[in-house]
């Protein structure tokens, strides 16, 4: 608890976009309430945050957009929401405003509030190592402090004079250093000795629309080449399950027919020998599950053309395990095969997946590298990521109070 009695019941605003932000927000509320038992939490959040006593002013789905074209289409509505939100926050004057991810929305809000003299924190750094590094300066104009999930991020901010802290990645706390394949197969009722391929073509309908067909076709090619292969496909939500069911409708029923799951993505990864998945946070989860993987991705053609035309990417690798391996000096070359945009075909995905199934020595080396990266994401730090994030926020509030 803070040393300042009148700060024992602060108003804390949290602005979370996406399901992952809702989980981070819930963890943060729990950790902050240990320090401020009487605190009130308001802003934008989902069901997990609300279960922790959060007062959500707007539906979290208002911010769940992806890609340039989707944001542009919803821009007028987002601008109206942001204007109303800023006005309400300026009126309420919370002790701190924490924007979780959703940088296209949150950084604009944070910048307006910081200019008005309010404390702002941005939790989950945008990918400054992948996009223009100059963004770090802009983020510094928006956030009094940036809380980073990856160890290579604070040094980039330091070069631009921005206060950034590595708090560790919450997923690194949720996965055991030694994964339990046997237990996961028992949960999913999969044979212990059978080869297993987990297929995750994304958690959004737009992703499944672009990736579902090539991923399922690739899995069927692998099944034809690997005797006794079991294929499991976890669906993120009912809508995604329905779409995947449509894509699988033409599959002949036999032992190799893919098993469509409601959720259970973590168990599917842990049960697998190899994972075929879309680029994104799921690649980090597969890495923490210590599973060799093949990564594919396609974005909307308009988004891809804009990014290429503006030369926005400053990295030649896309999958988080590859980015982390390069930043941490782990392994040689690409740990994870990447098949992006036009290269993301069923033929290419199947070939890369089969190569992993057929090379046990390579799979062992990948697992060893993933164990090193898991340790790096924990950073040798005490407690959980939510606890460390809360400590960094409390410190900021106390510093502001001490400075008057």
SULCORMO-V752457 format. One record per residue. N is the residue number from 0. PHI is phi in degrees with one decimal (* if undefined). PSI is psi as a letter, one per 20 degrees, with the letter a starting at -180 (999 if undefined). Layout:
BEGIN
N_PHI_PSI / N_PHI_PSI
END
This chain:
BEGIN
0_*_q / 1_-65.3_q / 2_-80.1_i / 3_-105.0_o / 4_-55.3_h / 5_-73.3_i / 6_-98.0_j / 7_-73.0_i / 8_-130.0_l / 9_-73.2_q / 10_-90.9_p / 11_-117.0_p / 12_-97.1_p / 13_-128.9_p / 14_-119.3_o / 15_-111.4_p / 16_-116.0_q / 17_78.1_r / 18_-63.9_h / 19_-63.6_h / 20_-66.9_h / 21_-63.1_g / 22_-67.8_g / 23_-61.0_g / 24_-63.9_g / 25_-63.2_g / 26_-61.9_h / 27_-66.5_g / 28_-60.5_g / 29_-58.1_g / 30_-70.0_h / 31_-69.4_h / 32_-68.2_h / 33_-64.6_h / 34_-93.1_h / 35_-126.1_n / 36_-59.5_h / 37_-100.4_j / 38_-64.2_q / 39_-112.9_p / 40_-122.1_p / 41_-137.1_r / 42_133.1_c / 43_-126.0_p / 44_-161.0_r / 45_-107.5_a / 46_-62.7_h / 47_-63.9_g / 48_-64.3_h / 49_-66.2_h / 50_-64.9_h / 51_-93.0_j / 52_91.8_j / 53_-80.2_p / 54_-98.5_o / 55_-87.7_o / 56_-75.2_h / 57_-136.0_q / 58_-72.4_p / 59_-59.8_h / 60_-66.4_i / 61_-59.5_h / 62_-105.9_j / 63_-83.7_m / 64_-117.8_r / 65_-147.5_p / 66_91.9_q / 67_-58.1_g / 68_-64.4_h / 69_-68.0_g / 70_-63.9_g / 71_-60.6_g / 72_-63.2_h / 73_-101.0_j / 74_-58.3_g / 75_-57.0_g / 76_-64.0_g / 77_-65.4_h / 78_-66.7_h / 79_-65.7_g / 80_-62.2_g / 81_-64.1_h / 82_-62.4_g / 83_-66.2_h / 84_-64.9_g / 85_-60.5_g / 86_-61.1_g / 87_-69.4_h / 88_-68.2_h / 89_-64.4_h / 90_-73.9_g / 91_-78.5_h / 92_50.6_m / 93_-64.6_q / 94_-63.4_h / 95_-156.7_q / 96_-117.6_p / 97_-111.1_o / 98_-90.6_p / 99_-103.0_o / 100_56.8_b / 101_41.5_l / 102_-62.0_h / 103_-60.9_h / 104_-95.1_g / 105_-69.7_h / 106_-64.0_h / 107_-65.6_g / 108_-63.5_g / 109_-59.5_g / 110_-62.7_g / 111_-64.0_h / 112_-72.4_h / 113_-64.3_h / 114_-60.9_h / 115_-85.8_j / 116_89.7_j / 117_-93.2_q / 118_-77.9_p / 119_-131.2_q / 120_-128.9_p / 121_-109.4_o / 122_-103.7_o / 123_91.8_n / 124_-66.9_p / 125_-57.3_r / 126_-76.9_m / 127_-65.8_h / 128_-80.9_i / 129_-106.4_h / 130_-104.5_a / 131_-58.0_p / 132_-63.6_h / 133_-59.4_i / 134_-58.7_h / 135_-58.5_h / 136_-64.2_g / 137_-62.7_g / 138_-63.9_h / 139_-63.6_h / 140_-74.7_i / 141_-96.6_h / 142_-114.8_p / 143_-66.5_h / 144_-151.9_q / 145_-109.5_p / 146_-103.4_o / 147_-105.3_q / 148_-91.7_i / 149_-119.0_q / 150_-67.8_h / 151_-82.6_i / 152_-82.7_g / 153_-54.8_h / 154_-60.9_h / 155_-66.4_g / 156_-64.9_h / 157_-59.4_h / 158_-62.2_h / 159_-109.7_j / 160_70.4_k / 161_-105.1_p / 162_-74.5_o / 163_-134.6_q / 164_-124.7_p / 165_-83.9_o / 166_-108.0_j / 167_86.8_r / 168_-97.8_p / 169_-59.5_h / 170_-65.3_h / 171_-65.9_h / 172_-79.7_h / 173_-87.4_i / 174_-102.4_p / 175_-70.5_q / 176_-63.7_h / 177_-111.2_o / 178_-81.5_q / 179_-109.1_n / 180_-67.3_g / 181_-59.9_g / 182_-63.1_h / 183_-65.2_h / 184_-68.9_h / 185_-64.8_g / 186_-61.7_g / 187_-89.7_j / 188_57.2_l / 189_-105.0_q / 190_-60.9_p / 191_-66.1_h / 192_-97.3_i / 193_-75.7_q / 194_-69.7_p / 195_-129.8_p / 196_-117.6_p / 197_-97.3_p / 198_-122.5_p / 199_-130.7_n / 200_-86.9_k / 201_114.8_r / 202_-106.2_i / 203_-109.7_q / 204_-60.0_h / 205_-63.6_h / 206_-68.2_g / 207_-63.4_h / 208_-62.4_h / 209_-87.5_h / 210_-110.8_i / 211_-57.3_g / 212_-62.9_g / 213_-62.6_h / 214_-67.8_g / 215_-67.4_g / 216_-61.5_g / 217_-63.5_g / 218_-61.5_h / 219_-67.4_h / 220_-64.9_g / 221_-65.7_g / 222_-60.2_h / 223_-69.9_h / 224_-103.7_i / 225_-115.1_o / 226_-58.2_p / 227_74.8_j / 228_-63.4_p / 229_-105.1_p / 230_-112.1_p / 231_-119.6_p / 232_-129.0_n / 233_-77.0_p / 234_-99.3_p / 235_-70.1_h / 236_-159.3_r / 237_-59.3_h / 238_-65.4_g / 239_-66.1_h / 240_-61.0_g / 241_-61.7_g / 242_-67.2_g / 243_-64.7_h / 244_-60.3_h / 245_-63.3_g / 246_-68.5_h / 247_-88.0_i / 248_-57.9_h / 249_-87.7_j / 250_-74.7_p / 251_-68.6_p / 252_-72.1_o / 253_-158.6_a / 254_-60.8_h / 255_-89.5_j / 256_-60.8_p / 257_-56.5_q / 258_-94.6_o / 259_-88.5_p / 260_-111.3_q / 261_-88.4_o / 262_69.6_b / 263_61.3_k / 264_-61.8_g / 265_-63.0_g / 266_-63.3_h / 267_-62.5_g / 268_-63.8_g / 269_-62.9_h / 270_-76.0_i / 271_-81.8_q / 272_-89.0_h / 273_-140.8_q / 274_-120.0_p / 275_-109.6_o / 276_-151.2_r / 277_-77.1_q / 278_-63.5_q / 279_140.8_a / 280_-60.3_h / 281_-59.5_h / 282_-66.7_h / 283_-68.0_g / 284_-63.9_g / 285_-65.3_h / 286_-63.8_g / 287_-70.5_h / 288_-79.0_i / 289_63.0_l / 290_-118.3_p / 291_-55.5_q / 292_-146.5_r / 293_-120.9_p / 294_-113.1_p / 295_-129.4_q / 296_-163.0_q / 297_-137.0_p / 298_-101.6_r / 299_-56.2_p / 300_-52.4_h / 301_-63.7_g / 302_-59.5_g / 303_-65.2_g / 304_-65.2_h / 305_-63.2_g / 306_-60.8_g / 307_-68.8_g / 308_-63.6_h / 309_-87.6_i / 310_51.0_l / 311_-77.9_h / 312_-81.3_p / 313_-113.4_j / 314_-129.8_q / 315_-103.6_j / 316_-124.7_q / 317_-121.7_h / 318_-73.2_p / 319_-55.6_g / 320_-59.6_h / 321_-69.7_g / 322_-64.2_g / 323_-65.5_g / 324_-60.6_g / 325_-65.9_g / 326_-66.8_h / 327_-97.1_j / 328_65.8_k / 329_-107.1_p / 330_76.7_r / 331_-120.7_p / 332_71.9_b / 333_-78.9_p / 334_-74.6_h / 335_-123.1_p / 336_-63.6_p / 337_-119.6_p / 338_-126.2_o / 339_-111.8_q / 340_50.7_d / 341_-67.7_h / 342_-78.4_i / 343_-84.4_m / 344_-115.9_q / 345_-57.9_g / 346_-62.8_g / 347_-68.1_g / 348_-62.2_g / 349_-64.8_g / 350_-62.6_g / 351_-67.1_h / 352_-67.7_g / 353_-61.9_h / 354_-60.0_h / 355_-71.2_g / 356_-60.3_h / 357_-90.5_i / 358_-127.7_n / 359_-66.6_h / 360_-64.8_g / 361_-64.9_g / 362_-60.3_g / 363_-63.2_g / 364_-65.8_h / 365_-65.2_g / 366_-60.1_g / 367_-62.1_g / 368_-66.1_h / 369_-64.6_h / 370_-63.3_g / 371_-62.1_g / 372_-68.2_h / 373_-60.8_g / 374_-61.3_h / 375_-64.5_h / 376_-73.2_h / 377_-80.5_h / 378_66.0_j / 379_64.3_k / 380_-90.2_q / 381_-80.4_q / 382_73.4_a / 383_-100.7_r / 384_-58.5_g / 385_-60.9_h / 386_-64.5_g / 387_-68.1_h / 388_-64.0_g / 389_-61.5_g / 390_-61.2_g / 391_-67.5_h / 392_-73.2_g / 393_-60.7_g / 394_-58.4_g / 395_-66.0_g / 396_-62.9_g / 397_-66.0_h / 398_-63.4_g / 399_-63.3_g / 400_-64.0_g / 401_-65.2_h / 402_-79.5_i / 403_81.6_999
END
